[in-house]
Amino acid sequence: MKKILIIIDPQIDFITGTLGTPEAEEAMDKVVELLDNESDEYDAITITQDSHFKETYFQTKEGKNLPILHCPFGEEGWFVESRIANRVCKHKNFTILHKENFGYNNWKETIMNITNIPASSKGEKLVIKIIGLVTNICVIVNAINIQTIFPEAEIIVDAHCCAGTTPEEHKAALAVMKSCQIKVINE
């Protein structure tokens, strides 16, 4: 059995920056606790990092629908929260993935590489816990993408280590994930 922890976008702009919320701050405190207590249980830890570019963001679909520049590549809001970064970097097998939209588009190859599971795997011996920000956008998109690629894997979303754009959107996203047979814990 291989266990992976995926932390979606634990970046300054989603916590205390341009799109930050008190719920996000609280969720990231829970992520730090989880890392302190569970890191050694995982064969790999992966962080996604939302990455936008000032020059082109407002021409993208996301920029037109969410006209708030966030996570501009290389600037303060783009960086992973330091307590989380410091803990993850101590893990024996960690990866940081940059993505320019809601979902990371290469989960199959990435997960196969970090776990050494065969290309034919449907995730039969795979447990993937997903936590992070924002529940109703990037967390749900990546959880469903991974569920689609590895339909036999146990996909777990730890609700108290996530936060949505609002508490209501957070709860709605959790309900949708449960209906897609993603296990939601700690609601």
Secondary structure per residue as TSV (DSSP state, phi and psi in degrees):
chain	resnum	aa	ss	phi	psi
A	1	M	-	360.0	129.1
A	2	K	E	-107.3	137.1
A	3	K	E	-120.4	130.6
A	4	I	E	-125.0	140.2
A	5	L	E	-109.8	125.8
A	6	I	E	-115.7	123.3
A	7	I	E	-108.8	113.4
A	8	I	E	-86.4	119.1
A	9	D	-	47.7	53.5
A	10	P	-	-81.8	61.2
A	11	Q	B	-105.9	154.9
A	12	I	H	-52.0	-46.1
A	13	D	H	-62.7	-27.7
A	14	F	H	-86.6	-12.5
A	15	I	H	-102.7	-60.2
A	16	T	T	-124.9	-0.5
A	17	G	S	-94.0	-143.8
A	18	T	T	-59.3	-28.8
A	19	L	T	-118.9	17.4
A	20	G	-	-71.1	155.1
A	21	T	-	-142.3	157.5
A	22	P	H	-58.7	-35.1
A	23	E	H	-64.8	-36.8
A	24	A	H	-66.1	-40.9
A	25	E	H	-60.9	-44.9
A	26	E	H	-63.2	-43.1
A	27	A	H	-62.4	-39.2
A	28	M	H	-70.3	-30.2
A	29	D	H	-61.1	-40.0
A	30	K	H	-66.9	-35.7
A	31	V	H	-62.9	-43.1
A	32	V	H	-59.9	-44.7
A	33	E	H	-59.8	-45.6
A	34	L	H	-59.6	-45.0
A	35	L	H	-62.8	-39.3
A	36	D	H	-65.1	-33.9
A	37	N	H	-97.2	-25.2
A	38	E	H	-123.1	-7.6
A	39	S	G	-48.8	-42.8
A	40	D	G	-68.5	-14.2
A	41	E	G	-75.7	-16.0
A	42	Y	-	-100.8	139.9
A	43	D	S	-73.5	-25.6
A	44	A	E	-155.6	149.2
A	45	I	E	-125.4	131.4
A	46	T	E	-125.9	136.6
A	47	I	E	-114.2	135.6
A	48	T	E	-97.6	150.1
A	49	Q	E	-132.7	109.7
A	50	D	E	-61.6	131.0
A	51	S	-	-135.9	112.2
A	52	H	B	-118.1	165.4
A	53	F	-	-125.4	125.9
A	54	K	T	-52.3	-39.0
A	55	E	T	-67.6	-27.3
A	56	T	T	-123.1	-10.3
A	57	Y	G	-54.4	-46.4
A	58	F	G	-73.9	-7.5
A	59	Q	G	-91.8	-9.9
A	60	T	S	-83.8	162.0
A	61	K	H	-56.7	-45.0
A	62	E	H	-61.2	-44.5
A	63	G	H	-64.0	-33.1
A	64	K	H	-74.3	-35.6
A	65	N	H	-88.5	-23.8
A	66	L	S	-131.3	80.2
A	67	P	-	-78.4	49.5
A	68	I	S	-125.1	110.1
A	69	L	-	-63.4	128.6
A	70	H	-	-142.6	152.8
A	71	C	S	51.0	47.6
A	72	P	B	-68.1	127.6
A	73	F	T	-46.5	125.4
A	74	G	T	82.1	-6.4
A	75	E	S	-96.8	168.7
A	76	E	G	-51.0	-46.6
A	77	G	G	-66.8	-17.1
A	78	W	G	-78.0	-25.8
A	79	F	S	-72.9	148.1
A	80	V	B	-69.1	139.2
A	81	E	-	-52.8	132.9
A	82	S	H	-62.1	-38.8
A	83	R	H	-62.5	-38.3
A	84	I	H	-72.1	-47.6
A	85	A	H	-57.3	-45.3
A	86	N	H	-62.2	-37.6
A	87	R	H	-74.7	-43.7
A	88	V	H	-64.8	-39.8
A	89	C	T	-64.9	-15.7
A	90	K	T	-84.6	-12.2
A	91	H	S	-71.7	147.7
A	92	K	S	-65.3	-23.2
A	93	N	S	-144.0	86.5
A	94	F	E	-121.0	152.0
A	95	T	E	-137.6	142.2
A	96	I	E	-117.8	126.3
A	97	L	E	-115.7	127.5
A	98	H	E	-91.1	140.1
A	99	K	E	-138.4	146.0
A	100	E	S	-104.4	2.8
A	101	N	S	-146.0	-170.7
A	102	F	S	-59.0	-42.8
A	103	G	S	-109.5	144.0
A	104	Y	-	-79.3	134.5
A	105	N	S	-101.1	12.5
A	106	N	-	-134.4	39.6
A	107	W	H	-61.7	-39.8
A	108	K	H	-58.7	-54.6
A	109	E	H	-63.4	-42.0
A	110	T	H	-62.0	-48.9
A	111	I	H	-67.3	-38.6
A	112	M	H	-61.4	-42.0
A	113	N	H	-67.2	-41.4
A	114	I	H	-81.3	-14.7
A	115	T	H	-113.5	-13.2
A	116	N	T	62.4	28.4
A	117	I	-	-80.4	153.0
A	118	P	-	-70.9	155.4
A	119	A	T	-60.1	-27.1
A	120	S	T	-79.7	-5.9
A	121	S	-	-65.3	140.4
A	122	K	-	-104.0	11.6
A	123	G	S	90.3	20.6
A	124	E	T	-54.8	-33.9
A	125	K	T	-119.1	47.6
A	126	L	E	-134.7	128.9
A	127	V	E	-118.8	125.1
A	128	I	E	-125.5	116.2
A	129	K	E	-98.1	131.3
A	130	I	E	-118.2	131.1
A	131	I	E	-139.7	166.5
A	132	G	E	130.1	-154.3
A	133	L	E	-131.1	145.4
A	134	V	-	-102.4	131.2
A	135	T	I	-51.4	-47.7
A	136	N	I	-86.1	5.8
A	137	I	I	-127.1	-87.6
A	138	C	I	-72.6	-35.7
A	139	V	I	-63.7	-50.5
A	140	I	H	-64.6	-41.2
A	141	V	H	-61.0	-47.4
A	142	N	H	-70.6	-37.4
A	143	A	H	-61.9	-44.9
A	144	I	H	-69.9	-37.6
A	145	N	H	-58.8	-47.0
A	146	I	H	-66.4	-40.3
A	147	Q	H	-60.1	-38.4
A	148	T	H	-67.6	-41.2
A	149	I	H	-73.3	-38.9
A	150	F	S	-123.0	73.2
A	151	P	T	-64.6	-18.9
A	152	E	T	-97.6	-3.2
A	153	A	S	-72.9	153.6
A	154	E	E	-88.4	111.1
A	155	I	E	-102.2	124.9
A	156	I	E	-122.3	132.1
A	157	V	E	-113.2	122.3
A	158	D	E	-90.8	103.4
A	159	A	E	-61.5	-35.5
A	160	H	E	-79.4	-4.4
A	161	C	E	-103.8	20.7
A	162	C	E	-134.3	159.6
A	163	A	E	-149.2	145.2
A	164	G	-	-100.3	-177.3
A	165	T	S	-64.1	-30.4
A	166	T	S	-142.5	161.9
A	167	P	H	-59.0	-34.9
A	168	E	H	-67.3	-43.9
A	169	E	H	-64.8	-37.2
A	170	H	H	-57.9	-51.3
A	171	K	H	-63.1	-40.8
A	172	A	H	-62.6	-42.8
A	173	A	H	-64.8	-40.0
A	174	L	H	-61.4	-40.8
A	175	A	H	-63.1	-42.0
A	176	V	H	-64.2	-43.8
A	177	M	H	-62.1	-40.9
A	178	K	H	-60.7	-39.2
A	179	S	H	-67.7	-19.1
A	180	C	T	-94.5	16.1
A	181	Q	T	66.1	29.6
A	182	I	-	-94.1	130.5
A	183	K	E	-78.1	121.9
A	184	V	E	-107.6	127.0
A	185	I	E	-120.3	161.9
A	186	N	-	57.2	45.7
A	187	E	-	-71.7	360.0
